[in-house]
Amino acid sequence: MNVMDSFRLDGKTAVLTGSAGLFGRQIADALVEAGAKLFIASRNTGNLESQAARMRQRGYEVTAHVLDQGSEESILALLEFVLNRAGRVDILVNNSVLRPMSDWSSPAEDFARSMEVNATGIFMMTRAFGEQMAKQKGGSIVNIASVYGMVGPDFTLYEELGWGTPPDYYFHKGGMIQLTKFAASKLGPYGVRVNCISPGGFYNNQDRVFVERYARRTFLGRMANEEDLKGVVVFLASHASAYITGVNIPVDGGLTAK
């Protein structure tokens, strides 16, 4: 196989959760641009349908389906829908995230709700789709974690900005990295690869003071942009990474290496 061809996803069926957010939009673009048939899923059906329609206008094969990641019934319904439409599933990108907490002082109930979706939900997604891939003797699962699953918070970044720092996010993103290793071990004998990406902070017109502080923490001197995840997602989803599983790749401009 030509090395450039190994990055193509032609003939592959991909499922992406949380497709409308900052990371989700570029991940969706990356998958379809590489040739995949894409199913996008989240709770917000209005945003989903609008996104799918826009992508179809560009000539891509994209289908939307509602998903409540906190419900195993909803997860299994999504899997059944994909199998009925496409016959198989080759790629799962676990990108969806719920953010009920605002800070350390948020109610404990918010932490519990976060775990229901962001921890238990990710497990249920990975198990359901991973077992289907195991039946097919192949597939790739890509989990979108965060550098904040790898390091603790630097509160000096937020001084005098009045921003909260939710502890649940650190908890479940760190857990996602470990779940990736567990699932890679469990599913590897069936030809299913499970890997993780830990993005750094994404530029979204934040306060200039924060942006400058954050940029100084990185080797590359900037925050992540709307293109920075596309290449690594396609790499891990495709045959180009055929002998890679159980890894976590920081995409953070060097923040965690500094």
Secondary structure, 3 states (H helix, E strand, C coil): CCCCHHHCCCCCEEEEECCCCHHHHHHHHHHHHCCCEEEEEECCHHHHHHHHHHHHHCCCCEEEEECCCCCHHHHHHHHHHHHHHHCCCCEEEECCCCCCCCCCCCCHHHHHHHHHHHHHHHHHHHHHHHHHHHHHCCEEEEEECCHHHCCCCCHHHHCCCCCCCCHHHHHHHHHHHHHHHHHHHHHHHHCEEEEEEEECCECCCCCHHHHHHHHHHCCCCCCECCCCCHHHHHHHHCHHHCCCCCCEEEECCCHHHC
